[in-house]
Amino acid sequence: MTSGKIDEPIKPQGGLKGVNLESLLESITLLAEDDGRSIEELEAEALAAEKQREEERRAAYERLGLIDRGFPRRAIDCLDEVTGDPWKKALRDSYRLVLTPGSIIVLNGRYGTGKTVLSTFLGRIMYRRKKRVLYTKAYDYTMALRETFNGNGLESDVMKRYKAPYLLVLDEYHEVKDTDFAGAALERLIDYRHQNGKPTIIIANYSPAALEDRLGPAIVSRIHLCGTIITCNWTSYREINYHPRE
C-alpha cells in the first residue's frame, strides 16, 4: 500500500561539504596505483585507445571511399601486405610520375605480381590528397560506350565520367579486343587525359615484344614524352602464397 506521495530522489548524505579535496584526489590516485599504474598512465592509455579508434574509423571510411570509386576490395585489403624490393621500386618509380600532370604509367607483365595492388596504392595516396580517383576495367569502359548505341545513355556522359578524375586506372587492357572502335575509344580517352594534365595508369599482361604494338603509336609516343612502362616480371605473389592440400 503506497502513501500516494510521489517518490522523491534519494539525496546523498552530506555531499562534498567538509571533504578535503586534496585528500580525495590522493585517495583516487592510490586507487589507480593499486594495479601499478598512475593517473597519468591511465590517461595516456585512454588517449592512445581513442587515437586507435579514430585511426580505425578513418581507415574504414577510406576503404569504403576507394570501393565506391571502383577499386577492388581484395586489392585494398592487400595494400600493406605486398612486399619485395622489385615491387617497392616499381611503386617508387610510378609514385613520382603519378604526381606529374598528364603522365601515362603502364604496368605490364605476368599475372599475380601485384600490378592492381600497386595501382590501388597510388589511388589511395591520391585519395588522401583529396584528388578524384577512379578504377575501371578497360573492357567496361568500351562496353559502356557501346551501350549508348542502343539508347542507354549518352556517349558524352560516359566520356565525362572517365575524363573527370585526376587519376584513372584502366585495368586488364589486354582483355579489350583489338578493333577500330575499341582502340580509337581508348586512345581518345587517354589522349584527352594526357592533354589536360591528368595521369592515367594502364595495366596489361602483354609480352614485352607485343606491348608497344598493342598500345599503338599514339599512346606510345605520349608515354615516351611523359610516362613510363614498368615490366613486372618478378615472381608471382599468388604462386608464393599458394599452398595446395597434401
Secondary structure, DSSP 8 states (H G I E B T S, - for coil): ---S--------SSTTTT--HHHHHHHHHHHHGGGT--HHHHHHHHHHHHHHHHHHHHHHHHHHHHHHTT--HHHHHTTTT---HHHHHHHHHHHHHHTSTT-EEEEEESTTSSHHHHHHHHHHHHHHTT--EEEEEHHHHHHHHHHGGGTSS-HHHHHHHHHSSSEEEEE-GGGS---HHHHHHHHHHHHHHHHTT--EEEEE---HHHHHHHH-HHHHHHHHHHEEEEEE-S--HHHHT-----
